[in-house]
Amino acid sequence: MVPHSGAPLRPDRLRSLNQPQPVKVACDREGRPLSLIWRGRRQGVTAVRDLWRIDDEWWRRPIHRLYYLVELEDGRLDVLFCDLETGAWYRQRESVPLYAPGGLAFPHPAVDVDDAPAGRGRYADDAGLR
């Protein structure tokens, strides 16, 4: 357990979990992400693992987003989306490792576990991650 810091709680210091964060994205001619710059660091996109579109809340402020589950050159997965209304790009979720020593760390329907690099286990259970 982490001890309380003693600092007073301030509403202006709170943020929603999983709140989209703006990110710079370089795309190919078809609009697919090739690389991103997050906190001043460039990361290449080695694969798009999944793609989906959300069109929602027509009764309020419409949302039109194109989401990408991307594999980065450091082996992590990120969820990015392009706001189709404004053209702005965002990270929706913190990146997670795709492969851990000995296994697949992030089972996802879009990730074919048979594509795991040679010498690595196929499932998160193999790596003792569950």
N, C-alpha and C positions, 0 to 999 in steps of 0.2 A: 504494500500500500504506500502511496506517496503522501507525505505529510503536507498539510495545508500550508501555503506560503505565508499566510497572514495578510496578504494584500487584499484590499477591499475589492469586491466584485463590481465591475463597471459594465453597463450595457453596451457602451461604445467599443469594448474590447472583445465582445462575443461575436462569433460568426456562425452561420449555419453550416452544418456538416454537409459535405459534398456539394457545396455551392460552386457553380461554374466560375472558373477563373480565366480571364482573357489570356490568349497565347498567340504568338506570331507563327503562322504556318506558311510554308512554301509548298505550292501544289504543281502537279503536272498539267498538261493541256486539258485533261478530262476533269480536273478539279480535285483529284485524289491527293492526300497529303504525302509529301516527299520528306519533309523535315519540319521540326518545330524549334522555336527558341523559347525556353522557359527559364525564367530567373537568370537571363544572360548566358545560358548554356545551350548550344545547338545540339540537337539529337536527330540523327537520321532515322527515317522510318524504313524498316527492312521488309515489312509485310503488313497488309491490311487483312486482319483475321475475320472481321465481320463488318457489315454495313447495314444500317437500317434508317428509316425516315420516320419522323414523328410530326404529324399535323394535328394540333389539338387546341382546345379552348376557344373555339370559334365564337362562343357566346361572350367571351371577355376580350382579352387581348390575344389575338391569334399567335400560335407558336408553330413555326415551320423550321424544323431542324433536320440536318443530315448527320447522323452519328457514324463514327468509325472506331472500331476496336483495332488499334495499331500496335504492332510489335516494334520496339525501338532497338537501335543498334546495340544497346547495352543489355538486351534480352528481357526488358521489362515491357509490360503492356500498359497502354494508356487509352482512355476513352476521350476522344475529341469530338466536337461537333461544330458544324458551320451553321450559323443562324442564317437561313435562306432569305430572311427579310432584309437584313443589314449587310450580309457578307462577312460578318465578324466571326472569328474562331475562338473556341473556348475549350479548356480541359474540364471534363465533368467529374473525373475521379482521379484520386492519387494513383500513381503508377504502382504496379505490383510486379514481383518477379514472375516471369513465365516459367523458367526452369530454376530449380534449386539443386544443390549438389545431390545427385542421385535420383532426381525425379521431376516430374511436371508439377509445378507449384500452383498453377491456376487452371484447373480443369474448366473448360468452357466449351459449349457445343461447337463453336467455330474452330476450335483447335483440335486438329486430328492428332491424337496421341501417338499414332504410328509415325508421325513426322518428327518425333523427338530426336535430337541429335544422338548419334551412336554413343553407346557407353552411359547413357542416362536412363534412369528408370522411367516407367510410363505413367505412373500415377503419384499423386501427392502422398498417398499412404506409403509408397516406397521410400520417400524422403523423411518419413516421420513427422510430417507437417500437420497431420490431423489428430 
